[in-house]
Amino acid sequence: MESLDSVSIAILLGSVLVMAGILSSLLALRFGAPLLLVFLVVGILAGDAGPGGLNFNDLGTTYLVGSVALALILFDGGLKTRFSSIKAVLAPSMGLATFGVLLTALITAPVAKYMLDLSWVEALLAGAVVASTDAAAVFLLVHSQGLRLRPRVGATLEVESGTNDPFAVFLTLMLVELITHGGQGSIWDVVLELLQQGVLGALIGVVGGRIVVMALNRVALPQGLHAPFVTTAALVVFGAAQISHASGFLAVYLAGMIIGNQPTRAHNSVVAFLDAATWLAQIVMFVLLGLLVSPQRLMSSIGPAVVIALALMLVARPLAVFICLAPFRFNWRERLFIAWVGLRGAVAIFLASIPMLVGLSNAYQYFDVAFVVVLISLMLQGWTLAPAARRLHVALPRSDRGPRRIELDLPGQLEQQLVGYAVRPKSLYLKRGLIPSWSKPTLVIRDERILTPEEAEPVAPGDYVYLLAPPEKAAALDRFFVDMPPSTAPDPHLLGDFIVPGETSLGDLAAAYGVSVPSGQEALTLADYFDIHLDHAPMVGATLPLDSIVLVARSLGGGRVNVVGLRLPEDEDEAPPPTRFAKLKAKLSEIWSLLAGV
């Protein structure tokens, strides 16, 4: 009976710890503390050195939980990554995720060697453990602080954070094996191992993702089992890759990307389930890692660890970022922000537990250094994330949280889903009656009565409107159901012959330029036209065709287009200036014509 009681006590204490971590997030949001730091503190307080008094040193369980948690986090990240958003940043992101991680480890290694009195291979291992950024830490803090990053910067950080963990895991395991076997092995062995891990992991991930998509769409699973099936399938892909001596972390990330970019049943319920699962995985992972920390032992190595952390954040990471992004067209503000947002999280502490698990000498030094690096990173970089983004002009604060969106899958097809919103008094939908051309209002709920759109006219604040929309465009409906921010007047210096205000009606534009507009849309403004026909929120540079001309968004105000450029059929003003090569080519053509005439 005592063994049964101990199991019950473990279940009770574990659930209380997780609940404490969840409730502590309320305080963290209120006072601006990074949530992940709170979870670590909860684990430390529950440990043998804290008031909790729990003596936890099970490294095998920690590695198992960490592997599952990291696999789910990477799968969730891949599931939310769109191919269209990463095409332009794939090269710089992959450079940061591979060469950038290696550079960071190499630059950090001399500091670790000097401060910890390690050999060069051991120092490189210390650098590899803390070299990768943490996707969960980066985007959790970005979203919790209400930031909207520039698309290129956000996509680069997203892909880098999601793909650098597999390379960091490979580098750490390779160095641990090298130390274990006394430095035996050649550089070609390492290269072949890396190729095997990468190529085989990518193959298993892509094939596994396609198999999951086929199973989701062809097997009639009972309602509610789609999300657990996908989550379990992700762990199957991860385990199959690991057993095959491939990179399971790369495989599970790619499987998530394949599934997330294909039309599947119950997509929204899968995403919602994985959001909750990854959130719980992060909490459990950080609490367990906090339990492993020994504050007494940590005090003996805190000085060298602080020096290594500062060298990593202020020297190694910035140098690696600037070198890797040098061939690409990032300005210095964007590069500096990407360098500063290299937050370290549970991945670093998870990697540091590997040397302890295999019994390396000085193993606790790696763990203590990683723990201090994560603490400093979350406190210093985490708290300064929003000010850095605004000071460097790479992000704008969100004016409003997105509306609560209800998404329902429709059995029998994959092209449309039912999307519902509460109608707000100052929303674009209510004030202007605007809705995208690719969506269709289907029903309205008012005072617990179900009405057709015709019966509900006019729609009133407090109604719930349900629309049919393609699943991949559902999020683009959000901007029509938030309260409209106050618009700003267009800059009069921008207005000219081919630049007009966004409040100009299509009818007035047609009369001035002789273009035809869709029937019944003459009263729409140009800003309305962009809202209706764009698949995403308006942004500077967005274009829309209108008869023989092209409308170009030149300026935004209050989240809407307030200045529009007109690209006419023979508009030389919108054409880019000729390059030197083009001028030389034209000159040579002219000379050739003269010679041919002679």
C-alpha positions as CSV (number, residue, x, y, z in Angstrom):
1,M,0.0,0.0,0.0
2,E,2.9,2.4,0.7
3,S,4.0,2.1,-3.0
4,L,0.5,2.9,-4.1
5,D,0.4,5.9,-1.8
6,S,3.7,7.2,-3.2
7,V,2.3,7.0,-6.7
8,S,-0.8,8.9,-5.6
9,I,1.3,11.5,-3.9
10,A,3.5,11.9,-7.0
11,I,0.4,12.4,-9.1
12,L,-1.0,15.0,-6.7
13,L,2.2,16.9,-6.4
14,G,2.9,16.8,-10.1
15,S,-0.6,18.1,-10.9
16,V,-0.3,20.8,-8.3
17,L,3.1,21.9,-9.7
18,V,1.6,22.2,-13.2
19,M,-1.4,24.0,-11.9
20,A,0.9,26.4,-10.0
21,G,2.8,27.0,-13.2
22,I,-0.4,27.8,-15.1
23,L,-1.7,30.2,-12.4
24,S,1.7,31.9,-12.1
25,S,1.3,33.0,-15.7
26,L,-1.3,35.5,-14.6
27,L,1.2,37.2,-12.4
28,A,3.8,37.0,-15.1
29,L,1.5,38.7,-17.6
30,R,0.5,41.3,-15.1
31,F,4.0,42.4,-14.2
32,G,5.7,41.6,-17.5
33,A,7.9,38.7,-16.3
34,P,8.7,36.1,-19.0
35,L,6.4,33.1,-18.3
36,L,9.1,30.5,-18.8
37,L,11.2,32.0,-16.1
38,V,8.3,31.7,-13.7
39,F,8.0,28.0,-14.5
40,L,11.7,27.5,-13.7
41,V,11.3,29.3,-10.4
42,V,8.3,27.1,-9.5
43,G,10.5,24.0,-10.1
44,I,13.4,25.4,-8.0
45,L,11.0,26.2,-5.1
46,A,9.6,22.7,-5.3
47,G,13.0,21.1,-5.3
48,D,15.1,19.8,-2.4
49,A,16.7,23.2,-1.8
50,G,13.3,25.0,-1.7
51,P,10.3,24.8,0.6
52,G,8.9,21.9,-1.5
53,G,11.7,19.6,-0.4
54,L,11.3,17.2,-3.4
55,N,14.4,15.2,-4.1
56,F,14.3,14.7,-7.9
57,N,17.4,13.5,-9.8
58,D,15.9,11.2,-12.4
59,L,17.8,12.2,-15.5
60,G,16.3,9.4,-17.7
61,T,12.8,10.7,-17.0
62,T,13.9,14.2,-17.7
63,Y,15.4,13.3,-21.0
64,L,12.3,11.3,-22.0
65,V,10.0,14.2,-21.1
66,G,12.3,16.7,-22.7
67,S,12.4,14.7,-26.0
68,V,8.7,14.3,-26.2
69,A,8.1,18.0,-25.3
70,L,10.6,19.3,-27.8
71,A,9.2,17.0,-30.5
72,L,5.7,18.3,-29.9
73,I,6.9,22.0,-29.8
74,L,8.7,21.5,-33.1
75,F,5.8,19.7,-34.7
76,D,3.4,22.5,-33.6
77,G,5.8,25.1,-35.0
78,G,6.0,23.3,-38.4
79,L,2.2,22.9,-38.4
80,K,1.8,26.7,-38.3
81,T,4.5,27.5,-40.8
82,R,3.2,28.4,-44.3
83,F,5.4,27.7,-47.3
84,S,4.3,31.0,-48.8
85,S,5.7,32.9,-45.8
86,I,9.1,31.3,-45.7
87,K,10.1,31.1,-49.4
88,A,11.8,34.6,-49.2
89,V,13.6,33.8,-46.0
90,L,14.5,30.2,-46.4
91,A,18.2,30.8,-47.3
92,P,19.0,33.2,-44.5
93,S,17.0,31.2,-42.0
94,M,18.8,27.9,-42.9
95,G,22.1,29.7,-42.8
96,L,21.4,30.9,-39.2
97,A,20.1,27.5,-38.2
98,T,23.2,25.6,-39.3
99,F,26.3,27.8,-39.9
100,G,25.0,30.3,-37.4
101,V,24.7,27.6,-34.6
102,L,28.2,26.4,-35.4
103,L,29.7,29.9,-35.4
104,T,28.0,30.7,-32.1
105,A,29.5,27.5,-30.5
106,L,32.9,28.2,-31.9
107,I,33.0,31.9,-30.7
108,T,31.7,30.9,-27.2
109,A,34.1,28.0,-26.8
110,P,37.3,30.0,-26.0
111,V,35.4,31.9,-23.2
112,A,34.1,28.6,-21.8
113,K,37.6,27.0,-22.0
114,Y,39.2,29.9,-20.1
115,M,36.5,30.4,-17.5
116,L,35.8,26.7,-16.7
117,D,39.3,25.2,-17.4
118,L,38.1,22.7,-20.0
119,S,39.7,21.0,-22.9
120,W,38.9,22.4,-26.4
121,V,36.4,19.7,-27.2
122,E,34.7,20.1,-23.8
123,A,34.6,23.9,-24.3
124,L,33.1,23.4,-27.8
125,L,30.4,21.2,-26.1
126,A,29.6,23.9,-23.7
127,G,29.2,26.3,-26.6
128,A,27.0,23.9,-28.6
129,V,24.7,23.4,-25.6
130,V,23.7,27.1,-25.5
131,A,24.1,27.8,-29.3
132,S,20.5,27.4,-30.5
133,T,17.6,29.7,-29.9
134,D,14.3,28.5,-28.5
135,A,11.3,28.9,-30.7
136,A,8.8,28.6,-27.9
137,A,10.6,31.3,-25.8
138,V,10.9,33.7,-28.8
139,F,7.3,33.7,-30.0
140,L,5.7,33.3,-26.6
141,L,7.3,36.6,-25.5
142,V,6.6,38.3,-28.9
143,H,2.9,37.5,-28.6
144,S,2.6,38.1,-24.9
145,Q,4.1,41.6,-25.3
146,G,1.7,42.5,-28.1
147,L,4.2,42.9,-30.9
148,R,3.6,42.5,-34.6
149,L,7.0,42.0,-36.3
150,R,7.8,42.9,-39.8
151,P,7.0,39.9,-42.0
152,R,10.5,39.2,-43.1
153,V,12.0,39.5,-39.6
154,G,9.2,37.4,-38.1
155,A,9.5,34.7,-40.7
156,T,13.3,34.6,-40.4
157,L,13.1,34.2,-36.6
158,E,10.3,31.6,-37.0
159,V,12.1,29.3,-39.4
160,E,15.5,29.7,-37.7
161,S,14.1,28.9,-34.2
162,G,12.2,25.9,-35.6
163,T,15.1,24.4,-37.6
164,N,18.2,25.2,-35.5
165,D,17.3,22.7,-32.7
166,P,18.0,19.6,-34.9
167,F,21.5,20.9,-35.8
168,A,22.2,21.8,-32.1
169,V,21.1,18.3,-31.0
170,F,23.3,16.7,-33.6
171,L,26.3,18.9,-32.7
172,T,25.9,18.1,-29.0
173,L,25.5,14.4,-29.5
174,M,28.5,14.3,-31.8
175,L,30.7,16.1,-29.3
176,V,29.5,13.9,-26.4
177,E,30.3,10.8,-28.4
178,L,33.7,12.3,-29.3
179,I,34.5,12.9,-25.6
180,T,33.3,9.5,-24.6
181,H,35.5,7.7,-27.1
182,G,38.6,9.8,-26.4
183,G,38.5,12.0,-29.5
184,Q,38.6,9.1,-31.9
185,G,37.1,9.7,-35.4
186,S,37.8,11.9,-38.4
187,I,36.0,14.9,-39.8
188,W,34.6,12.8,-42.6
189,D,32.9,10.6,-40.1
190,V,31.2,13.7,-38.7
191,V,30.2,14.9,-42.2
192,L,28.8,11.5,-43.1
193,E,26.9,11.3,-39.8
194,L,25.4,14.8,-40.4
195,L,24.4,13.9,-43.9
196,Q,22.7,10.7,-42.7
197,Q,20.9,12.5,-39.9
198,G,19.7,15.4,-42.2
199,V,18.8,13.5,-45.4
200,L,17.2,10.5,-43.7
201,G,15.4,12.7,-41.2
202,A,14.0,14.9,-44.0
203,L,12.9,11.9,-46.0
204,I,11.1,10.3,-43.0
205,G,9.5,13.6,-42.1
206,V,8.2,14.3,-45.6
207,V,6.9,10.7,-46.1
208,G,5.5,10.6,-42.6
209,G,3.7,13.9,-43.1
210,R,2.1,12.8,-46.4
211,I,1.0,9.5,-44.8
212,V,-0.7,11.4,-42.0
213,V,-2.5,13.7,-44.5
214,M,-3.8,10.7,-46.4
215,A,-5.0,8.9,-43.2
216,L,-6.7,12.1,-41.9
217,N,-8.7,12.6,-45.2
218,R,-9.5,9.0,-45.9
219,V,-10.1,7.3,-42.6
220,A,-13.4,8.1,-40.9
221,L,-12.3,8.7,-37.4
222,P,-14.8,9.3,-34.7
223,Q,-15.4,13.0,-33.8
224,G,-12.7,14.2,-31.4
225,L,-10.0,11.7,-32.3
226,H,-8.4,13.6,-35.1
227,A,-6.2,15.8,-32.8
228,P,-5.0,12.9,-30.6
229,F,-4.3,10.9,-33.8
230,V,-2.2,13.6,-35.3
231,T,-0.3,14.2,-32.1
232,T,0.5,10.5,-31.7
233,A,1.5,10.3,-35.4
234,A,4.0,13.1,-34.8
235,L,5.6,11.1,-32.0
236,V,5.6,8.0,-34.2
237,V,7.5,10.0,-36.9
238,F,9.9,11.2,-34.3
239,G,10.5,7.8,-32.8
240,A,10.9,6.1,-36.2
241,A,13.5,8.7,-37.2
242,Q,15.5,8.4,-34.0
243,I,15.6,4.6,-34.3
244,S,16.8,4.9,-37.8
245,H,19.7,7.1,-36.6
246,A,18.2,10.1,-38.3
247,S,17.3,13.5,-36.9
248,G,13.9,12.9,-35.2
249,F,13.6,16.6,-34.5
250,L,14.1,17.6,-38.1
251,A,11.7,14.8,-39.2
252,V,8.9,15.9,-36.9
253,Y,9.3,19.6,-37.9
254,L,9.0,18.8,-41.6
255,A,6.1,16.4,-40.9
256,G,4.3,19.3,-39.2
257,M,5.0,21.6,-42.2
258,I,3.6,19.0,-44.7
259,I,0.4,18.5,-42.7
260,G,-0.1,22.2,-42.0
261,N,0.2,23.1,-45.7
262,Q,-2.3,20.5,-47.0
263,P,-6.1,20.6,-46.7
264,T,-7.1,18.1,-44.0
265,R,-10.1,17.3,-41.9
266,A,-10.4,18.9,-38.4
267,H,-7.4,21.2,-39.0
268,N,-8.5,23.8,-36.5
269,S,-9.3,21.3,-33.8
270,V,-5.8,19.8,-34.3
271,V,-4.1,23.2,-34.0
272,A,-6.1,24.0,-30.9
273,F,-5.3,20.7,-29.3
274,L,-1.6,21.0,-30.1
275,D,-1.5,24.5,-28.7
276,A,-2.7,23.2,-25.4
277,A,-0.4,20.1,-25.6
278,T,2.7,22.2,-26.3
279,W,1.8,24.7,-23.6
280,L,1.5,21.8,-21.1
281,A,4.7,20.2,-22.4
282,Q,6.7,23.5,-21.9
283,I,5.3,23.8,-18.3
284,V,6.2,20.2,-17.4
285,M,9.6,20.5,-19.1
286,F,10.6,23.7,-17.2
287,V,9.3,22.5,-13.9
288,L,11.3,19.3,-14.2
289,L,14.5,21.2,-15.2
290,G,13.9,23.5,-12.2
291,L,13.7,20.5,-9.9
292,L,17.1,19.3,-11.2
293,V,18.9,22.5,-10.2
294,S,21.0,22.6,-7.1
295,P,21.3,26.2,-5.9
296,Q,24.2,25.3,-3.6
297,R,26.2,23.8,-6.5
298,L,25.1,26.6,-8.8
299,M,26.7,29.3,-6.6
300,S,30.1,27.8,-7.2
301,S,30.0,28.2,-10.9
302,I,27.7,31.3,-11.3
303,G,30.6,33.7,-11.9
304,P,32.0,31.9,-15.0
305,A,28.5,31.1,-16.2
306,V,27.5,34.8,-16.1
307,V,30.6,35.7,-18.2
308,I,29.8,33.0,-20.7
309,A,26.2,34.2,-20.9
310,L,27.2,37.8,-21.6
311,A,29.8,36.7,-24.2
312,L,27.1,34.6,-25.9
313,M,24.5,37.3,-26.0
314,L,26.8,40.3,-26.7
315,V,29.5,38.8,-28.9
316,A,28.9,35.3,-30.2
317,R,25.3,35.6,-31.3
318,P,25.6,39.1,-32.9
319,L,28.8,38.1,-34.8
320,A,27.1,34.9,-36.1
321,V,24.0,36.8,-37.2
322,F,25.9,39.6,-39.0
323,I,28.1,37.1,-40.8
324,C,25.3,34.8,-41.8
325,L,23.0,37.6,-43.0
326,A,25.8,39.5,-44.8
327,P,24.9,38.1,-48.2
328,F,21.2,39.0,-47.8
329,R,19.4,42.3,-48.0
330,F,18.7,42.9,-44.3
331,N,19.4,46.4,-42.9
332,W,21.4,46.9,-39.8
333,R,18.4,47.4,-37.6
334,E,16.8,44.1,-38.6
335,R,20.2,42.3,-38.1
336,L,20.6,43.8,-34.7
337,F,17.1,42.8,-33.6
338,I,17.5,39.3,-34.9
339,A,20.8,39.1,-33.0
340,W,19.2,40.3,-29.8
341,V,16.2,38.0,-30.0
342,G,18.3,34.9,-29.8
343,L,16.6,33.8,-26.6
344,R,17.7,30.6,-24.9
345,G,15.1,28.3,-23.3
346,A,14.4,24.8,-22.3
347,V,16.3,23.4,-25.3
348,A,19.6,24.6,-23.8
349,I,18.9,23.0,-20.4
350,F,17.6,19.8,-22.1
351,L,20.9,19.5,-24.2
352,A,22.9,20.1,-21.0
353,S,21.2,17.1,-19.4
354,I,22.7,14.8,-22.0
355,P,26.3,14.9,-20.6
356,M,24.9,14.2,-17.2
357,L,22.8,11.3,-18.5
358,V,25.9,9.6,-20.1
359,G,28.1,10.3,-17.1
360,L,30.7,12.7,-18.5
361,S,33.2,14.3,-16.1
362,N,32.3,17.9,-15.3
363,A,28.8,17.1,-16.5
364,Y,27.1,19.3,-14.0
365,Q,29.1,22.3,-15.2
366,Y,27.3,22.2,-18.5
367,F,24.0,22.0,-16.8
368,D,24.7,24.9,-14.4
369,V,26.1,27.1,-17.2
370,A,23.1,26.4,-19.4
371,F,20.7,27.2,-16.5
372,V,22.4,30.5,-15.8
373,V,22.4,31.4,-19.6
374,V,18.7,30.7,-19.8
375,L,17.9,32.8,-16.7
376,I,19.9,35.8,-17.9
377,S,18.6,35.4,-21.4
378,L,14.9,35.4,-20.2
379,M,15.5,38.3,-17.8
380,L,17.7,40.5,-19.9
381,Q,16.5,39.8,-23.5
382,G,13.0,38.8,-22.5
383,W,12.2,42.0,-20.6
384,T,13.8,44.3,-23.3
385,L,12.2,42.5,-26.3
386,A,9.4,45.0,-26.9
387,P,11.5,48.2,-26.3
388,A,14.2,46.8,-28.7
389,A,11.7,46.1,-31.4
390,R,10.2,49.6,-31.1
391,R,13.5,51.4,-30.9
392,L,14.9,49.5,-33.9
393,H,11.6,50.1,-35.9
394,V,11.1,46.4,-36.7
395,A,7.7,46.0,-35.1
396,L,4.6,47.9,-34.4
397,P,2.5,47.4,-31.2
398,R,-0.8,45.6,-31.8
399,S,-3.6,48.1,-31.6
400,D,-6.1,45.4,-30.6
401,R,-6.2,41.8,-29.7
402,G,-7.8,39.6,-32.4
403,P,-11.4,38.8,-32.0
404,R,-12.5,35.4,-30.7
405,R,-12.9,33.3,-33.8
406,I,-15.0,30.2,-33.9
407,E,-14.1,27.7,-36.6
408,L,-16.2,24.6,-37.5
409,D,-15.2,22.0,-40.1
410,L,-17.9,20.9,-42.5
411,P,-18.0,17.1,-43.1
412,G,-17.8,15.9,-46.7
413,Q,-15.5,18.6,-48.1
414,L,-12.2,20.4,-47.4
415,E,-12.6,23.6,-49.3
416,Q,-14.8,25.6,-46.9
417,Q,-15.4,25.9,-43.2
418,L,-17.8,27.8,-41.0
419,V,-16.2,30.8,-39.2
420,G,-18.1,32.8,-36.5
421,Y,-17.6,36.2,-34.9
422,A,-19.3,38.4,-32.4
423,V,-20.2,41.7,-34.1
424,R,-18.5,44.7,-32.3
425,P,-20.0,48.2,-32.4
426,K,-17.0,49.8,-34.2
427,S,-16.1,46.9,-36.4
428,L,-15.5,47.3,-40.1
429,Y,-18.2,44.8,-40.9
430,L,-20.9,46.7,-39.0
431,K,-19.8,50.3,-39.8
432,R,-19.2,49.8,-43.5
433,G,-20.9,46.5,-44.3
434,L,-17.6,45.1,-45.8
435,I,-16.8,41.5,-46.2
436,P,-14.2,39.8,-48.5
437,S,-15.4,38.6,-51.8
438,W,-14.2,35.0,-51.0
439,S,-16.5,34.7,-47.9
440,K,-20.2,34.2,-47.7
441,P,-22.5,35.1,-44.7
442,T,-24.5,32.1,-43.9
443,L,-26.4,32.6,-40.6
444,V,-26.8,35.1,-37.7
445,I,-27.5,34.3,-34.1
446,R,-29.4,37.0,-32.2
447,D,-31.0,36.5,-28.7
448,E,-30.5,32.7,-29.0
449,R,-32.5,32.7,-32.3
450,I,-30.9,31.4,-35.6
451,L,-31.6,33.7,-38.5
452,T,-30.6,33.9,-42.2
453,P,-28.6,36.9,-43.2
454,E,-31.7,38.3,-44.9
455,E,-33.9,37.8,-41.8
456,A,-31.3,39.5,-39.6
457,E,-30.9,42.7,-41.7
458,P,-29.7,45.0,-40.4
459,V,-27.0,43.2,-38.3
460,A,-26.7,44.7,-34.8
461,P,-23.9,44.9,-32.3
462,G,-23.9,41.7,-30.2
463,D,-25.0,39.5,-33.0
464,Y,-23.0,36.4,-33.9
465,V,-22.3,36.1,-37.6
466,Y,-21.2,32.9,-39.3
467,L,-19.5,32.9,-42.7
468,L,-18.3,30.3,-45.2
469,A,-14.6,30.8,-45.9
470,P,-11.6,28.7,-47.1
471,P,-9.7,27.4,-44.1
472,E,-6.4,29.0,-45.1
473,K,-8.0,32.4,-45.3
474,A,-10.1,32.2,-42.1
475,A,-7.6,34.3,-40.1
476,A,-7.8,37.1,-42.7
477,L,-11.5,37.7,-41.6
478,D,-10.3,38.9,-38.1
479,R,-9.7,42.5,-39.3
480,F,-13.4,42.9,-40.2
481,F,-14.6,42.1,-36.7
482,V,-12.3,44.2,-34.5
483,D,-13.0,47.7,-33.5
484,M,-11.7,50.0,-36.1
485,P,-8.8,52.2,-34.9
486,P,-9.0,55.9,-35.7
487,S,-7.7,56.5,-39.2
488,T,-5.0,59.1,-40.0
489,A,-5.2,61.6,-42.7
490,P,-3.0,60.9,-45.7
491,D,0.2,62.9,-46.1
492,P,-0.7,65.7,-48.7
493,H,2.9,65.6,-50.0
494,L,2.2,62.1,-51.3
495,L,-0.8,63.1,-53.3
496,G,-0.3,63.9,-57.0
497,D,-1.6,63.1,-60.5
498,F,-1.2,59.3,-59.9
499,I,-1.6,59.2,-56.1
500,V,-5.1,59.5,-54.7
501,P,-6.6,59.3,-51.2
502,G,-7.9,55.9,-50.0
503,E,-11.4,57.5,-49.5
504,T,-11.8,58.2,-53.2
505,S,-14.7,56.2,-54.6
506,L,-14.4,53.8,-57.5
507,G,-17.0,55.8,-59.3
508,D,-14.9,59.0,-59.1
509,L,-11.8,57.1,-60.1
510,A,-13.6,55.7,-63.1
511,A,-14.8,59.2,-64.2
512,A,-11.3,60.7,-63.8
513,Y,-9.2,57.9,-65.5
514,G,-11.8,56.3,-67.8
515,V,-11.6,52.8,-66.3
516,S,-14.5,50.5,-65.7
517,V,-15.4,49.2,-62.3
518,P,-17.5,46.2,-61.2
519,S,-21.2,46.8,-61.3
520,G,-22.7,47.9,-58.0
521,Q,-19.3,48.8,-56.5
522,E,-19.2,52.5,-57.7
523,A,-19.8,53.7,-54.1
524,L,-17.0,51.7,-52.6
525,T,-13.8,53.6,-51.6
526,L,-10.4,52.4,-52.7
527,A,-9.7,51.4,-49.1
528,D,-12.9,49.3,-49.1
529,Y,-11.8,47.7,-52.4
530,F,-8.5,46.6,-50.8
531,D,-10.3,45.3,-47.7
532,I,-12.7,43.2,-49.8
533,H,-10.3,41.8,-52.4
534,L,-7.1,41.2,-50.4
535,D,-6.5,37.8,-48.9
536,H,-4.6,39.3,-46.0
537,A,-4.5,42.5,-44.0
538,P,-3.4,45.5,-46.1
539,M,0.3,46.4,-46.1
540,V,2.4,48.9,-48.0
541,G,3.1,47.7,-51.5
542,A,0.1,45.5,-51.8
543,T,-1.4,45.6,-55.3
544,L,-4.8,44.9,-56.9
545,P,-5.8,45.1,-60.6
546,L,-8.7,47.3,-61.6
547,D,-9.6,47.1,-65.3
548,S,-6.5,48.3,-67.2
549,I,-4.7,49.8,-64.2
550,V,-3.1,48.5,-61.0
551,L,-3.8,49.9,-57.5
552,V,-0.8,50.1,-55.2
553,A,-1.1,50.7,-51.5
554,R,1.3,53.5,-50.7
555,S,0.4,54.4,-47.1
556,L,-1.7,53.0,-44.3
557,G,-3.6,54.7,-41.5
558,G,-5.6,53.0,-38.8
559,G,-5.0,49.6,-40.3
560,R,-6.5,50.6,-43.7
561,V,-5.1,51.9,-47.0
562,N,-5.2,55.8,-47.0
563,V,-3.0,56.6,-50.0
564,V,-3.2,54.6,-53.3
565,G,-0.9,54.8,-56.2
566,L,-2.2,54.2,-59.7
567,R,0.0,52.1,-62.0
568,L,-1.2,53.1,-65.5
569,P,-0.6,50.9,-68.6
570,E,2.2,53.2,-69.7
571,D,3.1,54.7,-66.4
572,E,6.8,55.5,-66.4
573,D,6.6,56.9,-62.9
574,E,6.0,53.4,-61.4
575,A,8.8,51.7,-63.5
576,P,12.0,51.1,-61.7
577,P,15.0,53.1,-62.9
578,P,17.2,51.3,-65.4
579,T,20.3,49.6,-64.0
580,R,23.8,50.2,-65.3
581,F,23.7,46.8,-67.0
582,A,20.4,47.8,-68.8
583,K,21.9,51.2,-69.9
584,L,25.1,49.5,-71.2
585,K,23.0,46.9,-73.1
586,A,20.9,49.7,-74.6
587,K,24.0,51.6,-75.7
588,L,25.6,48.5,-77.2
589,S,22.3,47.8,-79.1
590,E,22.4,51.3,-80.4
591,I,26.0,51.0,-81.6
592,W,25.2,47.6,-83.2
593,S,22.3,49.2,-85.1
594,L,24.5,52.0,-86.4
595,L,27.1,49.5,-87.5
596,A,24.5,47.3,-89.2
597,G,23.2,50.3,-91.1
598,V,26.6,51.1,-92.4
